């Protein structure tokens, strides 16, 4: 049972190429099922880790890597793939999501290398952003595959997802800046 959260995280990583293959083969229903399954494993592995009170260094590295791999692949494919039957994710939203993620990675790198802060936990805004992004990708897949009548929902989600992603990026920058300054002051 101790290793179940990490097994679920590894399963999520294995599902990413399956999701991409189903998407490339225009098997939208299968792609949707795989994507939702992978997203649910993200919820389950965190809940199990808390419930079992298990934390591992491997899990701390793999879990965010698996999350970002799934989300980035979903956003890239459903933004850049030429030939989606109904709707694609707008490039402006792809840009906002990628810039936010790279900015967070850069700040985490600065915190680690400048003041040896190795823990930069997600915020509520960050978690909300990830959930909204996952829902957005899932809805886009569904619209292209079997629910074209909810195209309007995808278009609404694009805007909400952008706003929450921008807010969470600002929140991470604010928190990271404070930790960096506090760490530098402690070293002085």
C-alpha positions, 0 to 999 in steps of 0.5 A: 500500500505504501507504494500505491501513490507512486504506482498511480503516478507511474501509470499516469506517465504511461498513459500520456503516450497512449493518450497522444496515440489515440489523439493522433489516430483521431480516436477522440472517445478513447483519448477522452477516456485515457485523459480523464483516467490519467487526471483521476489518477492525479487526484487519487495518488495525492489523496492516497499519499495523504491518507496513508501518510506516505511521502517519498522523494520519488513521488515528490519529483514524479507527481508534478512531472507526470502532471505537467507532462499530461497537461503540456501534451494535451495543450500542445496537441489540441492547440497545434494539431491541424485537423481537429473536427470542431475546435482547438485550444487557442494559441493564446491560451497555450502561450499563457499556460506554457509561460506560467509553467516555465516561470514557475520552474524558473523561480523554483530553480532560483529558490533552490540554487540561491537560497537552498529552498527545495520545497515550493508547494502548490497554492490553492490558485495553482491547484485550481488552475490545474483543475481548470486546465484539465477540464478545458482539455477534456471538454475540447476532446469531448467537443471534437469527439462526441459532444459538439453541441457544447462548443460554447462551454469550451469557449467559456472555459478558454477565458476562465482558464486563462484568467485563473492561470494568470492569477495563479502565475502571479500568486506563484511569483509573489510567493516565490519572490517573498521566499527568495528575499526572506532566504537572502536576508537570512543568509546575510 
